Amino acid sequence: MSGKVTIVESFDLKGTRKGTITVSNLEDPYGEGSGSFASVGVSLAGGDEPDWKVHIPYSQIDDICAALKKAKEKFEG
């Protein structure tokens, strides 16, 4: 991955001892001119490198948030 990474927010991952969820902005992650993306990274034991991450085009964030809210309503205990 190339480009600049700017952390927007980081918070504890519930249900883990040291886990974190980090939301970042990625500039040109797929090479020059690829644009900016939001990135959500999950680290189960904390630390700088996430165990899992997803890059989301900003134009799709509202759709993803709506789908996450739907999942929460349907499956949250």
C-alpha positions in Angstrom: 0.0 0.0 0.0 1.3 3.4 -0.9 0.1 6.8 0.2 -0.5 8.6 3.5 -2.4 7.1 6.4 -4.2 9.4 8.9 -5.8 7.9 12.0 -9.3 9.4 12.6 -10.3 7.5 15.7 -9.3 4.4 17.7 -11.3 2.6 20.4 -11.4 -0.6 22.4 -12.8 -3.8 20.8 -15.3 -5.1 23.3 -14.9 -8.7 24.4 -11.1 -8.6 24.1 -8.4 -7.7 26.6 -6.3 -5.4 24.4 -8.2 -5.4 21.1 -8.8 -2.1 19.1 -10.8 -0.9 16.2 -9.1 1.9 14.2 -10.7 4.1 11.6 -8.2 5.8 9.2 -8.1 7.8 6.0 -5.9 6.3 3.3 -4.7 8.5 0.5 -4.0 6.7 -2.8 -3.8 3.2 -1.3 -3.8 1.5 -4.7 -1.3 3.9 -6.3 -1.2 7.5 -7.4 -4.6 8.8 -8.4 -6.6 6.0 -6.8 -8.2 8.5 -4.4 -8.9 8.4 -0.7 -10.6 5.6 1.1 -11.8 5.0 4.7 -10.1 2.1 6.4 -11.4 0.1 9.3 -8.8 -2.0 11.0 -9.2 -4.6 13.9 -6.4 -5.7 16.1 -7.3 -8.5 18.5 -4.2 -8.0 20.7 -3.6 -4.3 20.1 -0.5 -3.1 18.4 0.2 -1.1 15.3 -0.7 -3.6 12.6 -4.3 -4.8 12.4 -5.2 -8.5 12.0 -8.0 -7.5 9.7 -8.8 -4.4 7.7 -11.2 -3.2 5.0 -10.9 -0.2 2.7 -14.2 1.5 1.9 -14.8 4.1 -0.8 -16.2 7.2 0.8 -19.1 7.1 -1.7 -20.3 3.9 -0.1 -20.0 4.7 3.6 -23.7 5.6 4.0 -24.8 2.3 2.4 -22.5 0.3 4.6 -23.6 2.1 7.7 -27.3 1.4 6.8 -26.4 -2.3 6.3 -24.6 -2.4 9.7 -27.6 -0.8 11.4 -29.9 -3.4 9.8 -27.6 -6.2 11.0 -27.6 -4.7 14.5 -31.4 -4.5 14.6 -31.8 -8.0 13.4 -29.1 -9.8 15.3 -28.2 -7.9 18.4 -29.3 -9.7 21.6 
